[in-house]
């Protein structure tokens, strides 16, 4: 027996009000407001309906969200920050699974449908952080999709034993992706780290998500090598480069050449909208490169900031890109929603018949204004079911 729900008087993307018909978790129609009939009617009250969003890069294992305030000390570089991660991991009384669940539940209640969750894998942690995130995933099944990444924050060559942990994470199915970090600038082992990652991807069918902070020649050499290996192993659609700061130093012509190479290889990119250093999302999309947006760390040892609210992150992206026109502001949202869904291989939720009934309702005039004002999420719907009201899971 089909289950039919009518979300009455909603405004898709700020358009005129309609009644949105949902059958068995799928949008099956839009009819003029007041004409929808179904077994259950939920009044949208003229609110704007927008697709739920995707956090394509988050570190829920590191978070101190919901914990007593953590005072951070000065740190010089990735190695010292990674050591601070290990110290915080040991100091926090709440297990990873509970902390990750609290943060990810908050994200879902604010309109996030899926996340790519990086969890540290290193001798200091073993697979405990990754297992904790997997526990949170189980508890949130049906509310939030969680794709896990085994991430070697401390390096692979620099932290002996990490390669074996990555292999176990991939072999056991605990990780959907294996991660890497600055194979030249931090780990000083380009061939060794990429041999490991691409070998695990080829043997176990996992994806790759590589943190790449290196700029200039070092970063570009890594990108070129990743393109070559991805094409050689036919891993298009399964490889992502996160941050990719080296792309920021290119001329327009150089960006076009490299972007075309990334698109042809099927390699995606993610940005976390750092101020003044954001990837040129529009041009990359024009070149055919999939680009996602993420929260990165949320109130962890690296930073006191972050809230896992992807609408707020879309606002930050628009600011970082110096958006002024409506379509520039809207680009921030689309990167957090449809573009992110494409990067994670999820079906598009465009509020049209046939798309998943994954959306949220907010008060506002239009999409551009909503990106600027970041209004409260009054209602969040997943697969046609109301999962949150006023920022709290129900």
Secondary structure, DSSP 8 states (H G I E B T S, - for coil): ---EEEEEEEEETT-S-EEEEEETTEEEEEEETT----SEEEE-TT-EEEE-EEEEEE-GGG--TTSS--------SHHHHHHHHHHHHHH-SS-HHHHHHHHHHHHHHTTEEEEEEEEE-BTTTBTHHHHHHHHHHHHTTTT-EEEEEEE-TT-SSSSTTHHHHHHHHHHHTS-SEEEEE-TTTTT--HHHHHHHHHHHHHHH--EEEEEE---HHHHHHHHHHHHHHHHHTT-TTSEEEEE-GGGGG--HHHHHHHHHHHHHHTEEEEE---TT----HHHHHHTT--EEE--B-SSSSS-S-----HHHHHHHHHHHTT--SHHHHHHHHHIIIIIHHHHTT-----SSTTSB--EEEE--S-HHHHHHH-----EEEETTEEEEETTEE-
